[in-house]
């Protein structure tokens, strides 16, 4: 899939007749469609919408910095279309290469977090899709904190725009977006998909550099399979037998592994994009030879074979069990590769600022969870 922009809502729909729904006042600047911006800019030349859209998404500028618009017009837009995210704190780790943003939502004051990761050859943003999470995975800080509400498309998009603005200070461009922050993306699929369209069509990010993670919401996977862009699918698996996965990932009781794997095969048949399995390594829980054998069997059942990302469990206050040590993770990876599975040990980034996988809780109190024997 090309990086070329395929459509820009400011490129025509702003001058076409709009429905009542389209011209309803948007909740925020980044929730606005081209038609809604045109309604706010009624009386201005039609090209103003294109200038505004280009400034917001191609250049990732703040309204006050879009100087193709007059100062009075920028003031009007600021008043009528406020942004959604209020920056509370910015934390840095890994010599400044990992940045965590703590925001509060202007609507409801709920806290969420975004992580910006600088690499030598790319920049990745990890975005949140919900304030909190209802999936209740005990080893994840977001799940321990509980669910507040869904994020709107504008609240998702603004995270990437503002992270992109930050990356530009280092003369870098965001090239990858992973929906792996707070929340279950496929429990908020309509807003997630609208954000994907904005990232791809207006910010020029290739569909192959957009990754949607899920704990296994089967209807959401099927919906995503029917969407037009070949985005990447990552399944937070963590266990390859139902009795253990029921314990670690409670949604498995609703969508057991048999249903999940069928949905993955159907996704592959439509998209032909390799699926990845995420596996948090938990000492004495899912790091045995049996676990490796069961995981390899599932990965190899997909064509092409699923790629496995091994993630040493990051510490969270609500889950007392420790992560597998480095030697154990390496041994587990070797067992997978010996069976023909491509496995990567993910480097933990941002652990010291609670920005690593499973650590995002936006400062909310978490509930201590126990784990029954399985």
Secondary structure, 3 states (H helix, E strand, C coil): CCCCCCCCCCCCCCCCCCCHHHHCCCCCHHHCCHHHHHHHCCCCCCHHHHHHHHHHHHCCCCHHHCCCCCHHHHHHHHHHCCCCEEEEEEEEEHHHCEEEEEEEECCCCCEEEEEEEECCCCEEEECCCEEECCCCCCCCHHHHHCEEEECCHHHHHHHHHHHHHHHHCCCCCCCEEEECCCCCHHHHHHHHHHHHHHHHHCCCCCHHHEEEEECCCHHHHHHHHCCCCCCEEEEECCCCCHHHHHHHCHHHHCCCHHHHHHHHHHHHHHHCCCCEEEEEEECCCCCCHHHHHHHHHHHHCCCCCCEEEEEECCCECCECCCECCHHHHHHHHHHHHHCCCCEEECCCCCHHHCCCCCCCCCCCCCCCECCCCC
